[in-house]
Amino acid sequence: MTEAVPSYLSPTGQEIVFLLLGTVAVGSALLVVLTKQLVHAALWLVLCFGALAGGYLVLTAEFVAWVQMLIYVGAVVVLLLFGIMLTRAPIGRSADLDSGNRLVAAVVAIATAAVLVTVVIDAFRTAYTPLTPGRGAAKELGASVFATWVLPFEALSVLLLAALIGAIVLSRTDIPGGAPAH
């Protein structure tokens, strides 16, 4: 028995939502790298991560969506914003952030995107999997993470803590070896 492959000209509601979330993710990712304000880039990154989490929800991967929100939005972006504030990085527009290689970067980005889209379309042209909710694998995934990957997670947490302490030491003027007083 062969199943009929649905037409791409009549997408379902789930596919439309997935495409809209993908468009938001790609658009906000572009704004992350194109904006000249560092705080705005971090906020566009939050929107990009949120759209990715929404895509995971559409694909019925609720656990991965919540991990995306908690870890990336709740920790990584907040740590980035704390790093910006603690190191007293320039918050407004900065000419130092422009390397002058916009044309070369745009050509490389467009070429990379074209190759990636071509390969993905060619590889998955006839592949179709209906989006049906699964039973979830949070228990198995959690057991795998905390049995196999606990040491890398702990090493990463120590590294992030050291980076935060280093940012505090560099930004404080009352600590010996800290930022010089102007």
Secondary structure, DSSP 8 states (H G I E B T S, - for coil): -------TTS--HHHHHHHHHHHHHHHHHHHHHH-S-HHHHHHHHHHHHHHHHHHHHHTT-HHHHHHIIIIIIIIIIHHHHHHHHHTT---S--GGG--S-HHHHHHHHHHHHHHHHHHHHHHTSS-----------HHHHHHHHHHHSHHHHHHHHHHHHHHHHHHHHHH-SSSTTS----
